């Protein structure tokens, strides 16, 4: 099976359906945007494009998303 470090990398790249994996998947999609500010419509579109329900995000999830975006950009 997978080693722990492999699972961590898969989650980091959004390949896992864990909460963190889903947030990272959306963050990587949003990091491709040329915009410096992400509007609600772009956020929702990125979520839906990644198979993630945008309405499921809590404030904590949004904070984690912001941290990941800061790391990626």
C-alpha positions in Angstrom: 0.0 0.0 0.0 1.1 3.6 0.4 3.7 5.0 2.8 2.6 7.8 5.1 4.7 10.4 3.1 3.0 9.3 -0.1 -0.4 9.8 1.4 0.6 13.2 2.7 1.8 14.2 -0.8 -1.5 12.9 -2.4 -3.4 15.0 0.1 -1.3 18.1 -0.5 -2.0 17.8 -4.2 -5.7 17.4 -3.6 -5.8 13.8 -4.8 -7.6 12.6 -1.6 -11.2 13.2 -0.6 -10.3 14.2 2.9 -11.3 17.7 4.1 -7.7 19.0 3.6 -7.4 17.2 0.3 -10.5 18.9 -1.0 -9.4 22.3 0.2 -6.0 21.8 -1.4 -7.7 20.7 -4.7 -9.7 24.0 -4.8 -6.6 26.0 -3.8 -4.5 24.6 -6.6 -7.3 25.4 -9.1 -7.6 28.9 -7.8 -3.8 29.4 -7.9 -4.1 29.1 -11.7 -6.2 32.2 -11.8 -4.6 35.4 -13.2 -6.6 37.5 -10.7 -5.1 38.7 -7.5 -8.5 38.8 -5.8 -10.9 35.8 -6.0 -14.5 36.7 -6.4 -17.3 34.5 -5.1 -18.3 33.4 -8.6 -14.7 32.3 -9.4 -14.5 30.5 -6.1 -17.8 28.7 -6.7 -16.7 27.8 -10.3 -13.4 26.4 -9.1 -15.2 24.3 -6.4 -17.7 22.9 -8.9 -14.9 22.2 -11.4 -13.1 20.2 -8.7 -16.2 18.3 -7.6 -16.4 20.1 -4.3 -19.6 21.7 -2.9 -18.8 25.4 -2.4 -21.6 25.6 0.2 -19.9 23.1 2.4 -17.0 25.4 3.3 -16.9 26.6 6.9 -15.0 29.7 8.0 -12.2 27.4 9.2 -12.1 25.8 5.7 -11.9 29.2 4.1 -9.0 30.2 6.4 -7.2 27.0 5.5 -7.8 27.7 1.8 -6.4 31.2 2.2 -3.2 29.8 3.9 -2.8 27.2 1.1 -3.3 29.9 -1.6 -0.7 32.1 0.1 1.7 29.1 0.1 1.1 28.4 -3.6 1.3 32.0 -5.0 
